[in-house]
Amino acid sequence: MNSLQLGLAALGGLLLLGLLGYYLWLSGKSRPRQPPAAASVDTQPFEREPTLDIAALDGSFEDPGFVIPAPEKKPALDSLLDVIAPIALDAPVSGDAVLAALPPTRRVGSKPFAVEGLNTSTQRWEAPHAGQRYSQLQAGLQLANRAGAVNDIEFSEFVVKAETFCELINGTADFPEMRREVTRARELDQFASDHDAQIVFVLRARRSAWSASYVQQMATRLGFVPGSMPGRMVLPGASGPVPVLSLSFDAQAALSEDMAQSALRDLTLALDVPQVDRSEQAYTRLCECAQVLAKEMDGIVTDDHGVALPPEAMSVIAAELEQLYATLEQRELSAGSVLARRLFS
């Protein structure tokens, strides 16, 4: 073999090595980002996260890693938000009898139905409890929520359900005029529609995709904890049972046998404005979390339509939110209050 052949063979070998290195580089670049091997991320969701159900509103709620304080206890029924029908009684009735007479479903259509009693001992309105006695009762139906306003059919169903309950406890209900309440429901629903706000930021990968375990690790660093559903994490609040922010990604990736092999190219950060107390500074925290994650994960922040959101655009949204907070407070529906959480649910 002469020197020319040796040179060509050497050149060919170098070319093959170069191609091999290039393909290895491409393979590593396309692989989803992984958390460091030393990091330990609990990928199992907690049994539950903060919710708006009755159990969560009646007492404190604890989950591994954080504690949700009990909100201030207030009557569930309020004339601002509910149709209320007073129920006259011939004599005080026991809480056990009231509980036994309650209908099996506590909804009329898409609206919550409730009964309250005036406790003879405390002289306070409350949800009926066994072992207590009540001198007065009242039935109520929520006028509106995110499913819409109470209509004529739902009002009629409310009357039937309340009268059936009254027959069992020997009471007489005094119902308000239907047309007035339905009109009031429509006005409340219109206000809610005009002042509802759910802010969504999308974080998209610039280059390499992320594994689900990598996303969880990065979110955990910012205080997020696993939610009750696969692919959902929440940032707990200090002033109520509702999380301040939620972070979500593809549920199938969260349920995969090996989350390190899943490939995610986007995740969602969301704030349900009326549900979170203004004192939580939720929007500021939303922006901070989005910007930190974008920097550390090599991503870009966009709206839900894919339009990039620079800091200037975020500032404009912040100014509009302050006006919204003020309007809600003027209507006695402050963000994060019990009434606001009920209306915007």
C-alpha positions in Angstrom: 0.0 0.0 0.0 1.6 3.3 -1.1 1.5 6.6 0.8 -1.5 7.9 -1.2 -3.6 4.9 -0.2 -2.6 5.2 3.4 -3.5 8.9 3.4 -6.9 8.2 1.9 -7.6 5.5 4.4 -6.6 7.8 7.3 -8.8 10.5 5.9 -11.7 8.1 5.6 -11.3 7.0 9.2 -11.3 10.6 10.4 -14.5 11.3 8.4 -16.3 8.3 9.9 -15.2 9.4 13.4 -16.5 12.9 12.7 -19.9 11.6 11.4 -20.2 9.3 14.5 -19.5 12.2 16.8 -22.0 14.4 15.0 -24.8 11.8 15.3 -24.0 11.2 19.0 -24.3 15.0 19.5 -27.6 15.1 17.7 -28.9 12.2 19.7 -27.9 13.9 23.0 -29.5 17.2 21.9 -32.8 15.7 21.0 -33.1 13.7 24.2 -35.4 15.3 26.8 -33.7 17.2 29.6 -33.2 15.2 32.7 -32.9 16.2 36.4 -29.5 15.6 37.9 -28.9 12.0 39.0 -28.5 13.1 42.6 -31.9 14.9 42.7 -34.8 13.1 44.2 -38.3 14.1 43.0 -41.4 12.5 44.4 -43.5 11.8 41.3 -46.5 10.5 43.2 -49.4 12.9 43.6 -50.8 13.8 47.0 -54.1 12.3 47.7 -55.7 15.6 47.2 -55.0 19.3 46.8 -56.8 22.4 48.2 -60.4 22.4 46.9 -63.6 24.3 47.2 -65.8 21.6 48.6 -67.7 21.8 51.8 -65.1 19.7 53.7 -62.4 22.1 52.8 -64.3 25.2 53.8 -65.4 23.8 57.1 -61.9 23.2 58.6 -58.2 23.1 58.1 -56.6 20.9 55.5 -53.2 19.3 55.7 -51.1 17.7 53.0 -47.5 16.5 53.1 -45.3 19.6 52.8 -47.8 22.3 53.5 -50.8 23.3 55.7 -53.8 25.2 54.5 -55.3 27.3 57.3 -59.0 27.2 57.9 -60.9 30.1 56.3 -63.2 32.3 58.3 -66.4 30.5 58.9 -69.4 32.3 57.4 -73.0 31.3 56.6 -73.1 29.5 53.3 -76.2 31.5 52.2 -76.0 35.2 51.4 -78.7 37.4 50.0 -76.1 38.8 47.5 -75.6 35.5 45.9 -78.6 33.3 46.8 -82.3 32.9 46.4 -83.4 32.5 50.1 -86.7 31.1 51.3 -87.3 31.4 55.0 -89.0 28.3 56.6 -91.3 28.9 59.5 -91.5 26.1 62.2 -94.2 25.3 64.7 -91.5 24.4 67.2 -87.7 24.0 67.3 -86.4 21.0 65.3 -83.4 18.8 66.0 -80.4 18.8 63.7 -80.8 15.0 63.3 -84.3 15.5 61.9 -83.1 18.2 59.5 -80.3 16.1 58.3 -82.6 13.1 57.8 -85.0 15.3 55.7 -82.4 16.8 53.4 -82.7 15.8 49.8 -80.1 13.3 48.6 -78.7 15.7 46.0 -77.7 19.2 47.1 -77.9 20.7 43.6 -80.7 22.1 41.4 -79.4 21.8 37.8 -75.9 23.2 38.0 -76.5 25.4 41.1 -75.9 24.5 44.7 -78.9 24.0 47.0 -78.5 24.4 50.8 -80.4 24.5 54.0 -79.3 26.5 57.1 -80.7 26.6 60.6 -80.6 29.2 63.4 -79.0 27.4 66.3 -81.0 27.9 69.5 -77.9 27.9 71.7 -75.5 30.1 69.7 -78.2 32.1 67.9 -76.1 31.8 64.7 -77.1 30.5 61.3 -75.2 27.4 60.3 -75.4 24.2 58.3 -77.4 21.7 60.3 -75.4 19.5 62.7 -76.5 16.4 64.7 -77.2 17.0 68.3 -78.2 20.7 67.8 -81.6 22.4 67.8 -82.8 25.0 65.4 -85.6 27.5 65.9 -85.7 28.7 62.3 -84.6 27.3 58.9 -84.0 28.7 55.5 -83.4 27.1 52.1 -81.3 28.7 49.4 -80.3 28.3 45.8 -77.2 30.0 44.3 -78.3 32.5 41.7 -75.3 32.1 39.3 -72.0 30.5 38.7 -69.7 29.8 35.8 -72.4 27.5 34.4 -74.8 30.4 34.0 -77.7 32.0 35.8 -80.7 30.4 37.4 -83.6 30.1 34.9 -87.3 29.5 35.3 -87.1 25.7 35.3 -84.3 25.7 37.9 -86.3 28.1 40.2 -89.3 25.8 39.9 -87.2 22.8 40.8 -85.9 24.7 43.8 -89.4 25.3 45.0 -90.4 21.6 44.6 -87.3 20.4 46.4 -87.7 22.9 49.3 -91.4 22.1 49.7 -90.7 18.4 49.8 -88.1 19.1 52.6 -90.7 21.3 54.5 -93.3 18.5 54.4 -90.8 16.2 56.2 -90.0 18.7 59.0 -93.5 20.3 59.3 -92.3 23.7 58.1 -93.7 26.3 55.7 -91.5 28.1 53.2 -92.0 31.6 52.0 -90.6 31.9 48.5 -89.6 35.2 46.8 -91.2 36.2 43.5 -89.6 34.1 40.7 -89.4 36.8 38.0 -87.5 39.1 40.4 -85.0 36.4 41.4 -84.4 35.2 37.8 -83.8 38.8 36.7 -81.4 39.2 39.6 -79.6 36.0 38.6 -79.1 37.3 35.0 -77.7 40.6 36.2 -75.3 38.8 38.5 -74.3 36.4 35.8 -73.6 39.3 33.4 -71.4 41.0 36.0 -69.5 37.7 36.6 -69.0 37.2 32.8 -67.7 40.7 32.4 -65.3 40.4 35.3 -64.1 36.9 35.2 -60.3 36.5 34.6 -58.2 33.4 34.2 -54.7 34.2 33.1 -52.7 31.5 31.3 -49.0 31.6 30.4 -47.5 28.9 28.2 -43.8 28.0 28.6 -42.4 26.5 25.4 -39.1 24.8 24.9 -36.7 26.7 22.6 -34.5 23.7 21.7 -34.4 20.4 23.7 -37.7 19.0 25.0 -38.1 18.4 28.8 -38.8 15.1 30.6 -41.7 15.1 33.0 -39.3 14.4 35.9 -37.2 17.5 34.9 -40.3 19.7 34.8 -41.4 18.5 38.3 -37.9 19.1 39.7 -37.8 22.6 38.4 -41.3 23.4 39.6 -40.6 22.0 43.0 -37.7 24.4 43.4 -40.2 27.2 43.2 -42.6 25.8 45.8 -45.0 23.8 43.6 -46.3 20.5 45.0 -48.0 17.6 43.2 -51.7 18.1 42.6 -54.5 15.5 42.8 -54.5 14.9 39.0 -51.6 13.6 36.9 -49.7 16.3 35.2 -50.8 19.0 37.6 -48.8 20.8 40.3 -50.0 23.7 42.5 -48.5 26.5 44.4 -50.1 26.5 47.9 -51.4 29.8 49.3 -51.3 31.2 52.8 -54.7 32.8 53.0 -57.2 30.1 52.0 -57.9 26.6 50.6 -57.3 27.5 47.0 -53.8 27.2 45.4 -52.3 30.5 44.2 -51.1 29.1 40.8 -51.4 25.8 38.9 -48.8 24.3 36.6 -49.9 21.6 34.2 -48.4 19.4 31.5 -49.4 16.4 29.4 -51.1 13.8 31.8 -49.9 10.9 29.7 -46.3 11.9 30.3 -46.9 12.1 34.0 -48.5 8.6 33.9 -45.7 7.0 31.8 -43.8 4.1 33.3 -40.5 6.0 32.8 -41.1 9.8 33.1 -37.5 10.4 32.2 -38.2 9.2 28.7 -41.2 11.5 28.2 -40.8 14.5 25.9 -42.6 17.7 26.7 -42.3 20.9 24.6 -44.7 23.1 26.6 -46.3 23.5 30.0 -49.0 25.8 31.3 -49.0 28.2 34.2 -52.5 29.5 35.3 -54.0 31.9 37.7 -57.8 31.9 38.5 -58.0 35.5 39.6 -61.4 35.6 41.4 -60.4 32.5 43.4 -57.2 33.8 44.9 -56.9 36.5 47.6 -55.4 39.8 46.4 -52.9 39.7 49.3 -51.3 36.6 47.8 -49.8 38.8 45.0 -50.6 36.0 42.7 -50.0 37.7 39.4 -46.6 38.9 40.5 -45.7 35.4 41.5 -47.1 34.1 38.2 -44.8 36.4 36.2 -41.8 35.5 38.4 -42.3 31.8 38.1 -42.7 32.0 34.4 -39.6 34.1 33.9 -37.5 31.9 36.2 -38.6 28.7 34.6 -38.0 30.2 31.1 -34.5 31.2 32.0 -33.5 27.9 33.7 -35.3 25.6 31.3 -34.3 27.5 28.1 -37.9 28.3 27.2 -40.0 31.2 26.0 -43.2 32.6 27.7 -46.2 33.0 25.5 -49.9 33.5 25.9 -52.3 30.6 25.1 -52.3 31.6 21.4 -48.5 31.3 21.1 -47.8 35.1 21.1 -44.6 35.9 23.0 -45.1 37.8 26.3 -42.2 40.3 27.0 -42.1 42.0 30.5 -43.8 45.1 29.0 -46.9 43.1 28.1 -47.0 41.5 31.6 -46.9 45.0 33.1 -50.0 46.0 31.1 -51.9 43.0 32.3 -50.9 43.9 35.9 -52.4 47.4 35.6 -55.7 45.9 34.2 -55.8 43.5 37.1 -55.7 46.2 39.7 -58.8 47.8 38.2 -60.5 44.4 38.2 -59.6 43.8 41.9 -61.1 47.2 42.8 -64.3 46.5 40.8 -64.8 43.2 42.6 -64.3 44.8 46.0 -66.9 47.5 45.2 -69.4 44.7 44.4 -68.6 43.0 47.7 -67.0 40.1 45.7 -63.4 40.6 46.6 -61.1 38.1 44.9 -60.5 35.1 47.2 -63.6 35.8 49.4 -66.1 33.0 50.0 -68.7 34.7 47.8 -66.3 35.2 44.9 -65.1 31.6 45.1 -68.7 30.5 45.0 -69.7 32.8 42.1 -66.7 32.1 40.0 -66.8 28.3 40.3 
